[in-house]
Amino acid sequence: MIDDALPPPAAAPPEPPAQGLPSTVRASRGVGARVDIVGMCKEYIHGGRVLSVLHGVELHLAAGDMVAVVGASGVGKSTFLQILGTLDLPTRGSIQFDGEELTTMGPERLAMFRNRKIGFVFQFHHLLPEFTALENVMMPGLIQRLPKPQVRQRAADILGRVGLSRRLTHKPSELSGGEQQRVALARAMVLEPALLLADEPTGNLDRHTGEEIHQLFVELHRERGSTMLVVTHNLELARMMPRTLKMIDGGQLAPYDEVAA
């Protein structure tokens, strides 16, 4: 257990209801990142031929923006998100994060930057099965070698905020699908990242549970101020975002008026 030497957590507060979580809880509001993408291209070599997945992608996110990206399967949405999250590099183009160029960073510096500045939520929660909910959420802080008592408290606080104050010691196999995704969201937000990226975050959930997770995204964005970009097929989630873009073949992004209407 990663926190055997830590003091026990304080008694859990009353569990908030699963839906309509109160938005009166206010954390210290973080500062979202300004992101500028210019001429992003991604190519692969397949069978001796160049396969262009993204070509000339342009996107500008102001600090604190909340944006949804929709589009058909296979147009490059997930590839775009992986590159924006520094999990992959573009073949060409520029990605600036608060004026700092990411494409020229070395692997070690890029990994440190990613852990410090970017939070991820995926369709599959990717929780570590041998660790509890609390320990999973502590991981980003432990990787940064922050003091364990501080990391533990922050993890317990954000788990309480997403309605899991009574599930701190439960392992992923002891949680429902919706609870697992709440843990994943808490893990992504525990260090209040400047940029939160989500790839089909409700794709494996039933409609009711998905709506609860949608609402949590909106509330946590309002409370904590991270710049947020969500890739989704779910138009209900897209309609909750102030700005929605549609990706077409080649990765071109354009306003999606049908969703916003």
N, C-alpha and C positions, 0 to 999 in steps of 0.2 A: 504494500500500500504506500502510495507516494506521500501521504500526509500523516503517517503513524505518529510522528513526533509533534504534531501540531495540537493545540488545545481543541477541545470539542467545540462544535459550532453552538452559537446561542440557540435557545429554544426557538423553534420555527413559529413565525407569525401565522395567524389564520390564513388558510389557503384562499386566494382570490377566486372568483367564479371563472369557469373555463372560457366563457364568452363575455365580451364587453368588459375586459379588464380595465380597472380604473386608470385614467390618464393623469391623475393628480400626483402620482409618484414622479418626482423630478430629480434626475441625476444632474451632476454638473455637466452642462451642455458642452460637448466637444466641438471641435472646429473641423468641418468637412474639407476635403481636398478639392482643389481646382485641377481638373484633368483636361489636357489638350492632346488630341490624337490627330496627326496630320499625315496623309498619304500612306496609311498602314496597308501593307501587302503581306500575304502569306502564301507561299508556294511549296509544294511537295514534288519530289521526283518519283514518278510511278511508272514502271515499265519503260524507263528511258524517256518518258515524256514529262513535261512540266505541267503539274496540276495546280491551277490558281484557285484558291479557296476564298481569299479576301483580296480585293484590289482597290486601292485608293480610298480606304475608309477614312472619313473625317467625323470627329465628334468633339464637342466642347462642353464640359460639365462645369458649371459654377459651383463654388463651395456650398454644400448643403442641398444640391439638386437631388431630386428623387425621380428616376427615369425607368420606364419599362421598355424592353425591346421585344417585339413579337416578330413572327415570321414563320414560314414553312420549314419543315424539317429539311436539313441538308444545305441550308443557305449559308451556314458558317457562324451561327449565333454562339455556339459553345466554344468554337475555336477563338472567336473574338473575345469572349469572356476570359478564356485561359490566358490569352496574350495580355489583356488589360490587367489581369491579376498577377502577371509576371511568372506564370507557370510555364509559359512558352515565350519565345521571342519572335517578332515579325521578321520576315525576309527583308523588308525595307520599310522605312517610315519612322516617324518620331512619336514617342509617348512621353509627355511631360507631366509631372506630378508636382503641383505647386512650383512650377518653373524648373524642376530638376529632371534632366533627361534620364529615362530608365534604360533605354536600349544600349547604352554604353557602359552600364554597370557590370562588374564581374559577378560570377555565380555566388560567391560568399556574401558580397555586399548586397546583392539582390535578395538573397534569402533572408538576411537580417532586415532589410527594408520591408519585405513582404510580411514578416511576422509582426513588425512594429506598426505598420500602417494600413494593412489590408485585412479585412475579415471575409470569410467565405461561408456560404451555405449552399449545399448541393442537393440534388434530388434524393440521393442516398446520404444518410446522415454521417457515415464514416466515423462513428464513435468507436473507441477502443473497447472491445467487449469485456476485457478483464478488469476494467476500472469503473468506478461508480460515476454517477452523473456529476457529482461535485469534482471528482478528480479529472474527468474529461474536460470540464470547463476551465479547470486550473491550468491545463497544459500550455496554452500560449504564454501565460505569465511565467511558468516554470522554465520554458525554453529561453525566455529573456532573463532568467536568473533573478527575477524580482523576489523580495522577501516572501517566504512561504505564508506567514500569517496574513500579510497584505493580500496575496493572491487568493488565499482561501476565503477571506472576507468578501472580496470583490466577486468571486465565483458564487458564493452563497447569496449575495445580494441580487445578482442578475438572475439567478435561478428562481429566487423568490418573485422577481418582477415578471417572469414569464409563467408564473403559476405553479412552480415545482418545489416550493419550500419544504414539502413533505416527501420529496423523492431524492433528497441529496445523496443518500447512501444506497440507492437502487442502481443496479447495473443495467445496461441497455436491454438485455433479454427480459428484464422485469418491468419494462416500460412499454406502453402502447406506441404505435407508430407516430401519433401526434405528439406524445411526450418526448419521444426520441428526437423529433425535429425541433421541438422547443429547446432541448439540450443543445442541439447543433447551433441554433440561433443564439443561445446564451454564450456558447463558446466563441462564436464569431464576434460578439459584441463586448466580451468581458474587458478588453483593453481599450474600448471605445475607439475603434479604428477610424481613420480619416476617410476610408473608402470601404463600403460594404458591397460585395458582389454576391448575387444569388442566381443559381442556375436551376430552373424548374423546381423551386423549393417546396411546392405542394404537389408535385407530379405523382407521388405514391400515396396520397392521402385521400380519404373520402371527402365529399363536398363540404360537409359541416365542419370537419376538422380543418380542411383547407381554408375555409373562411376565417376561422379563428387565427390561424397562422398569418393570413393576409393582414388582419387587423393588428396583430402584434408588430408586423413590419412597419405599418404606418405609425403606430404609437411610439415605437422605439426610435424611429427616424425623427419624429417631432420632438421627443424628449432629449435625444443625444446628439443630433445635428450632423451625423455622418453623411457624406455624399453616398447615394445609394443607386445602384443599377441592377435591375432584375430582368433576367431573360426568362420568358414564360410563353406557354401556349394558352394560358388561362386569361381570357379576356376580362373576367370579373376582377382579377388582380390588376390587370393593366388599367382598367377604368379607375382604380383607386389612386393611380399615380398622377401627379400634376402634368407630367409630360410623357408621351408615348411615341416611340419610333418603330417603324417597320423596316426590317432588313430584307432586302431582295437579293437575288443571285449576284455574287461578287462582293457581298458585304456592304452594299450601299445602304445608307440610313436616311430615312425620310419621315416626316411627321405622319402619323397614322390617324387621320381625322375621323375615320369610322369608329375607332375605339374611343376617342376623346368625346365624340358627340353624345 
